[in-house]
Amino acid sequence: MHNAFLLLPDFLLIVCGFLICRYTALDRPIWESVEKLVYYLLFPVLLFNSIVRSPLQPAATLSLAFCGVATVCVGIALAYALRWAPGVDARLHASGAQTAFRFNSYVALALAERLAGAQGVAWVALLVALCVPVCNVGAVWPLARHGGHRYLSEIARNPLIVSTVAGLLANLAGLQLPEAAATTLSRIGQAALPLGLMAVGAGLKLGGLKEAPGLASAFLGIRHLVLPALALALGLLFALPDGQLAILVAFAALPTASSAYVLAVRMGGHGAYVAGLVTVSTLLGMVSVPAWMAVLDSVAS
């Protein structure tokens, strides 16, 4: 598929969710339940199953893993640093910082196969396995600190962290699930991508960004400009194979996680502001991923 249309199928699912939520009887309360179903069950099952079934091949993917984690960590550091910029509201920063470094795993897994087939899915599963815990720790910390929550308790109960750690442990232990169980988990996980993308569309809204547009621009600049550029530089520096380099750059250019809104609301953050950030990042991602793939092609040629 041409770079310009890489995310077209995912974008159309998002549009479907938006239209269904706005113009049918399947309105916002229904999609709030869908978001919880995806966040607490479907997506954790997808993560667990993807990690368990994917050979991690640490020797062949060590550089890719390092570049992915390093990119995310730089994003966390930059997002946190914005807290000390003049005039930044503490609650808005605590709520929105996560959108600068978290990534939409639904889109990542859907995109990986188009870029590099089954091997691409395995590489993205590795990046998800390593970076989801880092991102969620980075996301929970400012919200827990600002809202007075118990930080370690929030980390221990986060379904994405729990499923990722469980998947890694099962993979390293060589766990082989019975065929019936593996098939059941696979089918549950398959429902996560379309429902997750449609739930993103159902939750699109812009009004919350009016409170701090400058801070929002900084978060989105980190997400869609700084991190892809850093990933490209790291990938070239470590001489990643072409396929891994493409996956790394696409991974760094992804829109932010739609579950950022769920996390912010659940922990007492500013939900409307995060919803606006997720909306704009989702729309930017439809452009940023193909654009950075084009940059990669020009650099590699």
Secondary structure, DSSP 8 states (H G I E B T S, - for coil): --GGGTTHHHHHHHHHHHHHHHHSSS-HHHHHHHHHHIIIIIHHHHHHHHHHHS---HHHHHHHHHHHHHHHHHHHHHHHHGGGSTT--HHHHHHHGGGGT---HHHHHHHHHHHHHHHHHHHHHHHHHHHHHHHHHHHHHHHHHHHT--HHHHHHH-HHHHHHHHHHHHHHTT----HHHHHHHHHHHHTHHHHHHHHHHHT---GGGGG-HHHHHHHHHIIIIIHHHHHHHHHHHTT--HHHHHHHHHHHT----THHHHHHHHTT--HHHHHHHHHHHHHHHHHHHHHHHHHHHHHH-
